[in-house]
Amino acid sequence: MKKMQVSANNGIETAENSLSQQLFFRYWPYWPLFLLLFAGGIAAGYTYLRMSTPLFESSATLLIKDEKKGMDDSKIVESLNPLSTKKIVENETEIIRSRAILAEVVKELNLYAPIFEKSGLVSKTAYISSPVIMQAQYPDSIADSKEHYVFTYAAADKTVTIKDAKYPLNTWVQTPWGISRFVQNPFFKPAAAATGELYFTLTSVKSVAKDLTGKLDVTPVSKLSTVINLKLTDPSPERGEAILNTIMYVYNKVSITDKTQLAANTLNFVEKRLKLIQGELDSTEGRIQKYRTQKGAVDLTGQSQLYLKSVGESDQRASQLNVQLAALDEVEKYVASKNNQAGIVPASFGIEDPLLSQLVGKLYDTEIQYERLRKTTAENNPVLVSLQNEINKIKPNILDVIRNQRKSLQAGRDNLNNSISRYSSLLRGVPKQEQELAEMKRPMGIKNDIYTFLLQKREEAALSFGATVSDSRLVDKAESSLIPVSPNRLAVMLVSLLAAGALAVALITFKESFNSNILFRSDIEAYTTLPVLGELVYDKSNNSSLVAGTGRSFVEEQFRQIRTSLNYLGNTPGGLKKIMITSSIAGEGKSFVAANLAMSIAATGKKVAIVDMDLYMPQMAGLFKVSNETGISDYLTGKKDIDHIIKKTSASENLFVVPAGKSSDSNLSELLLNGRAQKLLNYLEAAFDTVIVDTTPVLAITDAYTISSWCDATVYVIRHGFTPKIHVQRLDDNAELHRLKNTGIVFNGVKKRGVGKYGFGYGYGYDYDYGYKYRLAKESAKRAVNV
């Protein structure tokens, strides 16, 4: 089991090493292209870094008082601020990023008119380098403009010049873009004063606010935390800090403004009620005083006072119930008439039901949050929809409580009215003057109690108005990073190099993959199952077609390899004696392979005959410089015997050539079928150790299929960059109809790839030339030393 695992691991490592080697040798020959593109990538990355604007990250921290997460005011602060509302962190993050708040920030910092400094081809923000800034009297009226307003500032006379117009500082003037003025830049730093050309552009407040929304990141520190992190990236760290600080300032100001408005509206309502009650009290007191003066009524009897006290208490209680019923009517009207818009519930004072007060307060808080969030997000936002659903649930509950409370109050009021009627009948027995005086005093007591109640509520509202505090607290002011967070120099250069490398790979792959001819040995192995006997490297320096022999040249070594590989081709008894050489089309080098393979075999001492059966384009006579007057064509027609067509060559004493001859017969293919060709091969098999047969290409003429059946093996020549891939793909298909016996492939004319003296081949990728020449040089040097 352990051996199998080791074997599997070795197989994986071998496959990985083979793949990495193939990739390396596939692309390494083009190293100058990679080097050129890498240099271009570095230059492009450097240019991008020089032209791009660095961005700094500013961050701040804000604490929100969230009712769901345990954050609350102290009891003292809560008692001084009875109108305070609770907030939810998730909603407040959206409110902080709302367009309404960001628009106020844009106006506060004059971001609608950013100033830039142009130095050469690069423009950068002049937030701290410009001595002046532009302010618009009506920022909302500014429209987007692509125009650059170039200006100069004269510190001596404090004027700003744009084109031919001069504008004084701190003065509202009419300009082409509206009423505006130039003021001193509060963030100007003399040490960073601009040296280039200054200009400003105009952008609408909405566009700048929308851009800030995309740059601003508002997130809670954690799910259980009420602390919010605010982050913003900006070319100017000072501007980023100013934006964050202003956002928090505007957010707190809006929150305090809402509370102040609520307290002011409540106080205004109470003041109106007090004036009304005070007027009624003054009127009642005047009537009592006038009655006493006219009637001389000074005191009441003890019994009448007892009755009066009981009636007065009942009247007071009934009045309170009427006030509460009126408050219920106001609350019901408020709930029924409002369309999810926050407002004031002025008549809620006097309501004793804590559940109703809690529901009304919750409705008000929810509508406040809904109104704020509605300005920030779309109508289908999940948070907005959740608030809408909560409002829709609260309203029916409030109406149910109001109905139940009204029934209870009405029942109590009816009971009190019955008591009042009973005491009133008892009072009829009191002297008429006392009775009239008592009836005049009774409403006065009631109104005194109401007046006292309203005074208490006015003080509470005044406390809320004066003690209004924000529902958030600044934890950390905005602070910017010391170094830019973007662009990342290392990442930019790395991406540039990767892009350059990918482009080089793509160019090389495109160049070689979209070639319709065979370029790699792997292509051959992918298109056919026939074995590859060897590869022959293209050598443009050798002008002779006969290269194989007893020498130690590189090409000779490759033919020796092919000669050795032939011994493992097929399983013919007695070995391979008759070997046919063919190819797909003319020009693939089959005659070259046949001649040199024959010379390589003859160099081993074997007697070799090479037969030129390419009767249409014979080459052997010319290669070995023998006469072609008589040859196979003469033998096939019966004009010559076998002995007359076998000719000895000067290349090797063991090598003989049977030339094609000069027959003019047009039926050469039919001559091969008369039996004499097979008889010739049998004769040569008996007379020689090896017979090499050079035939016609298989796709042009069918002679090769006929001759292959008489031979022991077939060498099929494929030429690098010349043989179409489609011909190799059809080898296995054609074998079903026209089978070539014991076929092996020779990859001929493999050229160097890429650039340089020691380029790599198109075979498996290793460096044939360098490796063999280096080894042969060492062997030659060793032999010289031994001699």
Salt bridges, closest charged atoms under 4 A:
ASP72 OD1 - LYS86 NZ 2.33
ASP73 OD1 - LYS65 NZ 2.84
GLU90 OE2 - LYS69 NZ 3.53
GLU92 OE1 - LYS87 NZ 3.88
ASP140 OD2 - LYS107 NZ 2.93
GLU147 OE2 - LYS163 NZ 3.89
ASP211 OD2 - LYS215 NZ 3.31
ASP234 OD2 - ARG239 NE 2.85
GLU238 OE2 - LYS189 NZ 3.36
ASP258 OD2 - ARG372 NH2 2.75
GLU271 OE1 - ARG458 NH1 3.47
GLU280 OE1 - LYS447 NZ 2.55
ASP315 OD2 - ARG442 NE 2.48
ASP329 OD1 - ARG406 NH2 2.90
GLU332 OE1 - ARG406 NH2 2.59
GLU352 OE2 - ARG317 NH1 3.91
GLU371 OE2 - ARG374 NH2 2.95
GLU390 OE2 - LYS362 NZ 3.90
ASP400 OD1 - ARG403 NH2 2.21
GLU460 OE1 - LYS457 NZ 3.51
ASP471 OD2 - LYS87 NZ 3.91
ASP471 OD1 - LYS259 NZ 2.49
GLU512 OE2 - ARG753 NH2 2.86
GLU525 OE2 - ARG521 NE 3.33
GLU535 OE2 - ARG521 NH1 2.67
GLU557 OE2 - ARG552 NH2 3.05
GLU557 OE2 - ARG560 NH1 3.25
ASP614 OD2 - LYS590 NZ 2.98
GLU629 OE2 - LYS662 NZ 3.24
GLU685 OE1 - LYS578 NZ 3.24
ASP694 OD1 - LYS590 NZ 3.14
ASP769 OD2 - LYS752 NZ 2.78
ASP769 OD1 - LYS773 NZ 3.23
GLU779 OE1 - ARG552 NH2 3.40
GLU779 OE2 - ARG775 NH1 3.30
